[in-house]
């Protein structure tokens, strides 16, 4: 059975997130109230006000209450504070601890034991209180080393787009981690990062095309026909006049379908070919790449 380490009472109430045992000991709540479902159970012995949104950040705050004082949030969990909130509430919270730490963490928390220095940790304060996490660059390192390539690129695209990372810093990460844990993954992911991408699906398609040896598309390309602005598109191969657009849930809201259809008609009339992708299409990325390759006239390598 998991046993939480001693946690000072001063760390008890992060925006309505608290240790059940401490709350009971202080008389703030009874065991029967905790067991009744009056409060949301996040992790072992950690509860929250049910009015709070049960997102990944809330579970991350809960995880810190169960970790040693020097533990920090890292990887895709830390990225949620750096404008790349792509981790779901059901995803394991990634916590970074020192190599000599014996704490394993409860179910729902992934403890990663690696050396890190004080210069790689920041304390941020938001509406939920203070939270300890790795710096953007150290966060990028963990993401490269631990995430599948497409997910890693999407996360770093989001952080770069928001200004937490830039090309110089990422290139420096490649050189500074050479020969160290995760360095090969860092070297593969960083060249694919492009902060112009506006969503994870755009990043996933770009990565799939790169891994298949296709020419790189231009993210968020502005299409004009003479002096007429036709729109900004997700991905484009201007020389081949090919466009790829991802249609998320917003595409089906209200009049958006009609607006999008009209925009595509103008693009096609101007001589562009348009590939429209949905979430269902992305379940078979090989088929997506093959479709793009056919339109580009680029043969895919045979296995």
Beta strands, then each sheet from edge to edge (+ up, - down):
strand 1: 17-19
strand 2: 40-43
strand 3: 46-48
strand 4: 72-73
strand 5: 93-97
strand 6: 109-113
strand 7: 121-126
strand 8: 129-134
strand 9: 218-225
strand 10: 228-237
strand 11: 242-246
strand 12: 273-277
sheet 1: 1+ 3- 2+
sheet 2: 4+ 5- 6-
sheet 3: 7+ 8-
sheet 4: 9+ 10- 11+ 12+
end
